Amino acid sequence: SYELTQPSSVSVSPGQTARITCSGDILANKYGRWFQQKPGQAPLQVIYKDTERPSGIPERFSGSSSGTTVTLTISGAQVEDEADYYCYSAADNTVGIFGGGTKLTVL
Amino acid sequence: QVQLVQSGAEVKNVGASVRVSCKTSGYSFTRYPMHWVRQAPGHGLEWVGWINTDTGDTRSSQKVQDRVTFISDTPATTVFMELRRLRSEDTAVYYCATNAFDFWGRGTMVIVSS
């Protein structure tokens, strides 16, 4: 079975750039997505197809991909970006898998 | 606008079954498959399964595949997830989400009590 590996935590000061990586063999051939989740809320998709940003997501959120790793970059992180972030991909476009999640601290 | 309205919280005993519903509106029901995702207290997101609301085809994670059923009711524009032989580790918030993860329900808390 596939696995997606993320760092458990990332910490930056406001205005700095935060980078969160997600690694897994499946990413060599399948797209990745990124979700932001704040306490008590449903997840919110911030990146799909490795690099695409859904409507309404601030431009400071961007995604990139290289080999078996996808990266979420938050340029000029804001205090309100503090949340848990999860990567996701899907084998044969239907069987899904999430990474373990990364707690982003902005302070 | 697209809305996914989930059923209320459930408390079940170990070994029982639970059915969670996700009522949709605001789009063509059979156009978009539906995912189910769960999150145990203090833990990360876990993909549970998926149903093609047009064909009825389903996929599920290996962890639950022998205990879960997904149902699509087109006239009611509602999808259901039924989980049987509940275990304490099934305690979680269960979310439905459209195929592209654009829209999510607010979640249904399922507590499995021993």
Interface residues (C-beta under 8 A of the other chain):
Chain A: S1 R33 F35 Q37 A42 P43 L44 Q45 Y48 P54 D84 Y86 Y88 T94 V95 G96 I97 F98 G99 G100 G101
Chain B: H35 V37 G44 L45 E46 W47 W50 R59 S61 Q62 Y95 A97 A100 F101 D102 W104 G105 R106 G107
